[in-house]
């Protein structure tokens, strides 16, 4: 899979470049951060993060996949997700699917 290049532009004009793994769209959002080590599924489905770009401070996201029981809501309303490293394959066999497969089906850039 080819991952598109993405650009994050701050209000000050500073630009940060990275590789995308979500929907290919543009958003204007507030940027917030989250210091959780686990719980990324709950964070991306938490309505309190609606239309915000969440920067995860823990370096590896996606390593344990997602489960149907751990969603906070039925959708992913966050404006985007910034991670240092995105794991393509969950480390546990108990996970029904990789987390990014669900993420790509939404209109949220990452």
N, C-alpha and C positions, 0 to 999 in steps of 0.2 A: 504494500500500500504506500502510495506517495503522500507524504505529509506536507501540507502547504506552509509556506513561511507566513508568520503573523507579526504584526507590529502593535505594540502598546504605546500610546501617546498620552503623556500626562498633561495636565492643564498648563504646566510651565513650558511645554514644548519639548521636553525630554522624550526621546524615543528609545524603546527597548524591543529587540527583535528576538523571535523564538520560532519554534516549530509547532504548528497547530495540530490538534487531534480531535476537535469538535466540529460543529457546524461551521460552514464557510459563510460568515456574515459579519456585519459591522455593528458595534454597539457603543453607546455613550452611557457610562455607568460610574458610580462611585466605587473606588477601590478600597477594600478592607482586607485584613489578614486574619488568619486563624492558626493558632499554635498547636492544635490537636495532633497527637501521634497516630491515633486511630479515629474512625468515624467519618471518613470522607464521604461515604454514601449518605449518611444523615445530613452532612453539610450541604451537599449539592441538591438535596431534596427538601431542605429546610426553608419554609416560606419567609422566614425573617431575613434571608439573604436575597430576596427578590430584587432583580435588576441591579445587583452589585457584582463586581468582579472580585472573587475571593482568591487571595494569594495564600497558598499553603506554605507554612514555614518548615514543615517536616520534609526532608528531601525526596522520599520515595512514596508515591501515591499509586494505588491500584494493586498492590501485591497480594491482597486477600480477596479481591473480586467483590461481587455484590450478591445479596440475597433478597428475595421478595419481602421478607419480614422486617428489614431494616430501613425502609423508606419512611421519611417523616411526612411526606405528602405524595400524591399520585403523579407529580411532575417534577421537572427540574426547572425552577424559575430563576436561578441565578444568571447573571449576565455573562459570566465567564469564569474560568478557573485557570490560575497560574500555578504551575508546579515546576520543580527542578527536574525530576525524573518521573516518567510515566511508565508503569509496568504493563506490558502487553499481555502477559500470561499470569494468572493468579497462582500463588504457591500452594494452595490447598485444593484437594480434590472434592471437598464438600461444597465448593462454590458452583452454582449452576451456570454462571457465565462471567466473562470478563466485564469489568465495569465500563470500559470505553464503548463497548457495543451499545449499551443503553444510552450513554452520553451522546453518541453520534446521531441518534434518532431524534434528538431535540433540536431546537433552534438556538442553542447556547454555544458560543465560541469558546474554545479552550486552547 
